[in-house]
């Protein structure tokens, strides 16, 4: 009897299902699909409207800016490829204002200015060392730094002529500047040799970093001036 009642209940359930037509579910599905469709259409329309101002911009503006930037980057890379430390060279020369239409003289001047700044910072750090008065080699370094700074400043001054301080290089000036920068590098090497002989090592990481930066910037300046004639030829210029 239980099995009979079970089947009777099952039959009633099926009968109820047959009384609820399925088109209602289909109608709901169609409604949802329509809503989604119109939502997508509205979304695409808004996206097109938002992007329209960007597409209307003059492409020559961005192309010109990109071209100028690219030319400057390529010029700096060409110069720094002749140096021993191209990465630090690129960082230093990249700070030059592109609107001034820089030439090789301007790049060399900037490289020397960076070297002077690094050497001045290193000298100041040495003066603040606690064992300065107890270590003769440290005092010698300060004297060597002063001499090196004088050489680098002479190099910068030699490039400038006239009331407007125009940067001008001649073969004679190039020879003098190369000699002075080489002497400045020798001064720092002599300092390092003296410190090594006395067994002194910089415990301060700042001093170590400044010493390396100074070495690289002076080396880069020397490499640029030593290759100046070749670099000028690449630019279609000649040395007078």
N, C-alpha and C positions, 0 to 999 in steps of 0.2 A: 504494500500500500504506500509505503514511504517513497518507493521508486516511482509509483504512479503520480503521487502528489508533486514530486520533484519535476517530472516532465511537464505536468500541468503548469507549474510556476514558470518553467522555462518557456513554455508556449506563450504565456501571457506577456513575458518580457519581450519576446520577439514580436508579438502583436503590437505592443506599445511603441517599439522602435519603428515598426512599419507605419505607425500613425504620425511620427515626427519626420517630415520629409527632409532629405539631405540638401536640397537647394538652398536652405538658409545658411549652411556652412559655406557653400560655394559662393553665395552672395557676399558673405563677410570677407572671404578671401579676395574676391574681386575688389571690394572696397579698400582693403588694406593695400593691395597692389597699386591701386590708383593713387592713393595717398603717397606711397613711397615714390612712385613715378614723378608726381608733381613736385615732391620735395627735392628730388634729384635735379629736375629741370630748373627749379628756382636756385639751387645751389650752384649749378654750372653757370647760370646767368649772372649771379652775383660775382662769381670768380672772374668771369670775363670782364665785367665792368671794373673790378678792382685792378686788374692787370693792364687795362687799356692805357692808363697814363704812362706806364713804364714803356710800353711798346711805342708810344708816340714820341719818345725822346729822340733828339737828333743823334744818330749813331756816330757822327763825326766828332762830337764832343768827347765821348769816352775813348774813341779810337785815338784822338790826338793826345789825350792825357796818357793813355797807355803807351803810345809811341815815345813820348818824352821820357817817361819813367824807364822804359826799356832801353833807350839810348844811353841814359845816365848809368844804368846798371851795367851795361856792356862796357862803357868807358872805364868804370871803376874796376871791373873784372880784368880788363886788359892791362891796366896799370898794376893791379895787385898780383897778377900772375908772375911778375918778375921778382916778387919779394919772397923771402923765406917764410914769412908768416902771413899768408893771404887772408886768413879769416880776420885777424885783428886789423889788418890793413883795410879790408872792406868795411868793417865797422867804423873805423875812423873817418874814412873818406865819404861814407854815406851821409854824414852829418852836414855836408856842404850844401848850401842852398842852391837848388837846381835852377831857380829863376835868374841867377846871375850868369848863366851860360858859362860854367866853369871851364877853364882850359888846364893844360898840364901844369902851368906855373901855379895856378890856384890850388891844385891838388897837392903839389909839393909843399906849398906854404902851409896848408892845413896839416899835412903829415908832420911837418916840423913843429907846428904849434902844439899838436898832440904830444909829441915827444918831450917838448919843454914842460908841458903840464905834468906828465908822468914823472919826469926827473925832479921837478920841484916838489911834488908830493912825496917822493922817495926821500929826498933830502930832509924835508920837514919831519918825516917819521924817524929818521936816524937821529935827529937832534933831540927827540923825545925819549930815546932809549936810556934805560937806567944805568947801563954799564958803559956809557959813552966816554966818561972821563977815565975809566980804568982800562980801557982797551985802545991803545994807540992806533990800531988799524981802522977803527971806526972814525977817529978824527981825520985820518988820512982820506977816508972815503968822502967826508964832507968837503975837503979841499978839492978832491977830484971832481966831485959833483959841481962845485962852483965853476971849475974850469970848463967842464962839459956844457954847462948852461951858457957860459959865455960864448962857446963855439957855436952852439945852436942858435943863439940870438944873433950872432954875427951872420949866420947863414940866412936868416930871415931878413935881416936888414940889407944884405947884399942884393936881394932880389927886388927891392923896392927903389924906384927912381922917380924923380919929379915931385911936384907939390901934391899931386894926387896919389902918390905912392903906388904908381902902376907897377905891376909885377913884370919884370923883364929879365930874360936869361940870355947870356952870351956864352960862348965856349970858355972864355976866361972865367966868368962867374961860376959856371958849372964845375970847373976844375977846383976853384977855391972852396966852393960849398962842399964838394965831395971830400976834400982834405979835412975840412972842419968837422964834418959829421963823423968821418972815420976817427978823428982824434977824440971826439966825444964818446964814441963806442969803446975806444981803447981805455979811456978814463974809467968807464964802468967795469970793464974787464979787469983792469988793474986793481980796482976796489975789491972785486970778487976774489981775485987771486990772493990778496992780502988777508982777507977774512978766512979763506980756506987754509992758509998757512998757519994762522993762529988757532985754527980749530973752532972758530966761532960760526955758529949757525943761527939763523933768525928763528926764534921761537914764535914770533908773532906772525900769524898767517897773513895779516894785512901787509906786513913788510915783504913777505915772500911774493905775494901777488903783485905788489907795486914794483918790485925789482924785475919780475918777469915782464910786466907790461912796459916798463921803461926799456928793457932790452929789445923787445919786439918792435916798439915804435921807432927807436933809433935805427935798428937794422932795416926796417921798412923804408925809412927816409933815405938811407944810404943806397938801398937797391934802386929806388925810384930815380935818384939823381944820377946814379951810375949808368942807368939805362935810358936816360933822358933823350939822347939823340935818336935811339931806335924808336922810342915811343913817339917822338915828334914826326918821324918819317911815316909812321903808321897813320898819323893824322894829316899827312900831306904837307907838313911844315919842315923848315930847315933851320938849323942853328946858325946865327950870325957871329 
